[in-house]
């Protein structure tokens, strides 16, 4: 696999990754990653999407509190994994933005 790092632009809201900044798209994070790291990020994004869809489905079913709690936990965990990797691969501005968001208080290692 190619170990050369390239710049990518992440649009979290739409679960999109761009190799170049797109003027019509509001991307939130810039990272530098090789092919293997991009595959890992793609896996996290897919996992997060799947977890999000499960919480959406459960939101429409009454009285499934225990399972709903587990699905919500899975969604939270997938978000944290995704943001940790973006933080690790991110440029200084990306890291600063994630720190300001406060979503990785336990997981940021400097």
C-alpha positions in Angstrom: 0.0 0.0 0.0 1.1 3.5 -0.7 2.4 5.1 2.5 2.6 8.6 1.0 0.3 11.0 2.9 -2.1 13.1 1.0 -4.4 15.9 2.1 -8.1 15.2 2.4 -11.0 17.4 3.4 -13.7 15.9 5.6 -17.4 16.8 5.6 -18.7 15.1 8.7 -22.3 16.3 8.3 -22.6 14.5 4.9 -20.1 11.7 5.6 -18.0 12.7 2.7 -14.2 12.8 2.1 -12.7 14.9 -0.7 -9.2 14.8 -2.2 -9.4 18.5 -2.9 -11.4 21.3 -1.3 -14.7 21.8 -3.2 -16.0 25.4 -3.2 -19.6 24.4 -3.0 -19.0 22.1 0.0 -18.5 23.2 3.5 -15.9 20.7 4.8 -15.0 20.8 8.5 -11.6 19.1 8.9 -8.4 18.8 6.9 -6.3 15.7 7.4 -3.1 14.1 6.0 -3.4 10.4 5.5 -2.0 7.5 3.6 -4.2 4.9 1.9 -4.3 2.6 4.9 -5.4 5.4 7.2 -8.0 6.6 4.7 -9.4 3.1 4.6 -9.6 3.1 8.4 -11.4 6.4 8.4 -13.8 5.2 5.7 -14.6 2.2 8.0 -15.2 4.5 10.9 -17.5 6.7 8.8 -19.5 3.6 7.6 -19.7 2.2 11.1 -20.9 5.6 12.4 -23.5 5.8 9.7 -24.8 2.3 10.5 -25.0 3.1 14.2 -26.8 6.4 13.4 -29.4 4.5 11.4 -30.0 2.1 14.2 -30.6 4.9 16.7 -33.0 6.5 14.2 -35.0 3.3 13.8 -35.2 2.8 17.5 -36.4 6.4 18.0 -39.6 5.4 16.4 -40.3 2.3 18.5 -41.9 2.9 21.9 -40.6 1.2 25.1 -37.3 -0.3 24.0 -35.2 1.6 26.5 -32.5 -1.0 27.2 -31.7 -1.7 23.6 -32.0 2.0 22.8 -29.3 2.7 25.4 -27.0 0.1 23.9 -27.5 1.5 20.3 -26.9 5.0 21.6 -23.8 3.8 23.2 -22.6 2.2 20.0 -23.3 5.5 18.1 -21.4 7.5 20.7 -18.5 5.1 20.6 -18.3 5.2 16.8 -18.4 9.0 16.8 -15.5 9.0 19.3 -13.4 6.6 17.3 -14.0 8.6 14.1 -13.1 11.9 15.8 -10.0 10.4 17.5 -8.6 9.3 14.1 -9.5 12.7 12.5 -7.7 14.4 15.4 -4.6 12.2 15.0 -4.4 12.8 11.2 -5.5 16.4 11.3 -3.6 19.6 10.8 -3.2 22.1 13.6 -6.5 23.8 12.8 -8.4 20.5 12.8 -6.9 19.6 16.1 -7.7 22.9 17.6 -11.3 22.8 16.4 -11.8 19.3 17.8 -10.3 20.4 21.1 -12.7 23.3 21.2 -15.6 21.0 20.5 -14.8 19.2 23.7 -15.9 15.8 22.4 -12.6 14.0 23.1 -11.7 15.2 26.5 -10.7 11.7 27.7 -9.2 10.6 24.4 -6.8 13.4 23.4 -3.2 12.6 24.0 -0.7 15.4 23.3 
